[in-house]
Amino acid sequence: MTDNKNKSSDDNDGTKSHRCNFCGKPAAKVERLFAGFEAFICSECILLCNEILETAPEPGNEKETFELPKPAEIKAFLDQYVIGQKDAKRNVSVAVYNHYKRINAMSEAKHSGASDDVELEKSNILLAGPTGTGKTLIARTLAKFLKVPFCIADATVLTEAGYVGEDVENILVRLYQAANFNRARTERGIIYIDELDKISRTDGNPSITRDVSGEGVQQGLLKILEGSISNIPPKGGRKHPEQSFV
């Protein structure tokens, strides 16, 4: 691109001068005129475009208000797929409604720039019961109804960072992949952690080795459950200093 101020083309007074292809001003009425391939742009239009780019939201971080159904609608959908478990379905429907209502409130405050002294705490759902009672089915059906990404993680294969096995943050990577690598959709997704009771801490462990799949994993999971901000490698795997994160 070259800087042109006095390049010419036919004007009304018979003189020749180039014009900005965006605003139409001639070179004589702008501070600077830049020439491209068969086109020109003035310094004023460049500044205007720069202001638009600075105020535009980052890709993947656009405002997205979740269309939240009522608890009764959520339970009615669960009734079509899950037989029995009336109390569980009712409690889950209310908890999910409150959870996404909190997310919508945070999204509105973030994009409006308003500050709110009241902070809504993140909530989680603990489903406990024997095998075959519909715990996984309820979570999967919820994700289907809400049209949000969903992933199932097995707690028994999780280990502390630095040990053989899956890191806790790999759960977030799997959800990110299920959301087709869309960060905004990932933030609204559902993670179902199966066999959570298998990582409970055992007092008086007779082993002289470190419990890499027990208490250490609990601490890592608590950070996610409490709603902390996590940086994850887009393709999963172990972290290293030169790697990009999401």
N, C-alpha and C positions, 0 to 999 in steps of 0.2 A: 504494500500500500504506500502511496506517495502523497505528500502534502502539496495541494494545489490551491492557490488563492486567485490566480489571474488567468486560469485556463479559459478559453473562449468558446462561446456558442451563440447563436442568434438571440438577441434580446429585443425588447420593444423599441428601443431608441436606435436600433441599427448596429449597436456594438455587439460584441460576442463575449459571453461569459457563461460558465457552467453553473448549474443549479444543483441544490441538494435534492436527491431523489425521494427523500422522506418528507420534508416540509416545503419544498419548492422554492426556497429562498435562493437568490443569486449569490455568487461568490462575493460580490461587493458589499452585501448586507450581512455577512457572517464573519466571525473572527477567523476561522480556518475552514477549509474545505478539503476533504480527503478523497482521493480517487481510488476506486477499485476497478474490477473488471466490468466495464460498461456501466458503471454506477458511481455516484458520489454521495457522500454524507458529510454534514457539517458538524462542527464541534458541539453545537447546542443539542443536536439530536443524539450525539454520543453520550452526553451527560444525562439526557432524559432516559435513554436505554439503560444506563448504568444504575440510575435510581430505581427503575422498575425491577432490575435483577436483584438489587440489594433487599428490596421489600418482598420479593417472591419467596414462598416457602421452599425449603429444601426438598428434593425428590424423595418420596417415601415418607415425608413428614407433614403431608397436607392435613387440613382439618377434616376429620371424619367422625360424624355423629352416628352413633350406633342406634339403629331402629329397634328399640327395646319393647318386646311384648310384655304383657301383664303376667303376673305369676299364675293366674288361672289359665291363661293360654298355654303357658309352658307345661303346666301339669296335664292339661288336656292332651297335648301332643305326647307326653310321656306315657299316658294311659293307653295309647294306641300300640305301643311297643313293649311296655313292661307290665306284666301281670302281677297284681298284688303290690306290696310295699307302699301302701297308701301314705303313711306318715313320712316315709323317706322321700317320696316324690314331692309331697307338699313342702317339706322343709328345704329341699334342694331348689325347688322353683323360686321360693322367696329369697334364698341366699344368692342365687344367680341373678335375680332381678336387682337386688341391692348392689351386687358387685359391679354390674355393667352400668348401673345408675351412677355409681361413684366414678367410673371411667369417663362417662359422658360429662360429668361435672368438671373433672380435671381437664378434659380436652377443651371445654368452653372457656375455662379460666386461662388456660395457656395461650389460646389464640386471641382472646380479647385483651390480654394484658392486665386483667383485673387480679387484685390480690385478695385472698380470702383468709381471714384469721382462723376459720374453722377447717381443720384438716381431717378428711375422712380416711380412716385406717383401712388397709387392705384386709379382706376376709378370705378364708379358705374353707374348704369342706372336707370333713373326715368321714368316709363311708366305711363302716366296720360290719362284718358279718361273715358267715360261713361261705365256702365256695359254692357258686351256682345260685346265689340269691339275687343277682342282677346288678351288682355294683358297677362293673365295667360297662354293662349295657346302658345304664342310666347316664353315665358320663358321655358315652359315644352318641347316644340319642340326643343329648343336650347340644353337642357340637353340631349335629346334623340339623337340628331345628334352628339354631342361632346362626348357622352358616359361618362358623369360625374354624380356624385350623385346630386340629386335634392330634395329640400324640400320646402313646402309652409308653411309660418308662418302667423298667424292672429294677427295683431298688437293690436286688441281690447282686447285681453286677457292678454296682457303683463302688468306687474306692476313692481314697484321698488323692489329691493332686500329687503327681510325681510317682505314683505306684501303678503297677500293671492293672488294667481294667479301665472302666469308663469314668471320666471326670463328671462331677455333678453338672457342670455347665454344658456338657454334651446333650443334656435334656433340652436345653434352650436351642441348641443347634438343630436338633431334630424337629422341634416346633417351627423354627425358622425355615427349614427345608419344606415342611408340610404347608407353610404359608406361601410357597413359591418364591421364597427369598424377598418377601415384602415385609419391611420392618413394622409398618403400621398394623398390618393384619396379625403379625406375630404378637404384638403387644396385647391383642384382644383374644388370643387363642387360649385353649384349655389343655393343661398338662395333667394326665392321669398317672400317678405314681403307684404302681402295684407292689404288693408284698412289702409295704412300708414297715410292718412290725418286725421284719427280719433284720433290720439294722439297729435294733434297740441296744443300748449299752448294757453290758453284763458286768456287774461288780465282782471283784475278786477273780479276774481273769487269770487262770493259772499259766497261760502262755507267756513266754519271755519276749515274744515278738510283739510288734505294735499292732493294735487293732485297726487296720487300715480300712475296713469295711463297716465299722461300727460308729463310734462317737465322732470320728473325723468327718464321715459322710453326713452325719446329723447336722454338724455345724455348717457345712456347705449348703445343705438343703434349707436350713433355717433362713439363710440370706435370701434365697429365692422366695420362700414362703412369706417372708416379711415385706417383700416388694422392693428390694434393693435394685439399683441399676447395675446391670452386668454387661461386660464387653465380651463378645464371643467371636471366635474365628469363623468366617462364613462357611467354610468347608469342613469344620470340625477338626478333631485331632488335638494334639498338644499345642500349647501356646509357645511362641518364641518371640524374641524382641523385635524382629524385623517383619513380623506378620501384621497384616491389616485386620482390623476388628470392626464389628458392627455394634 
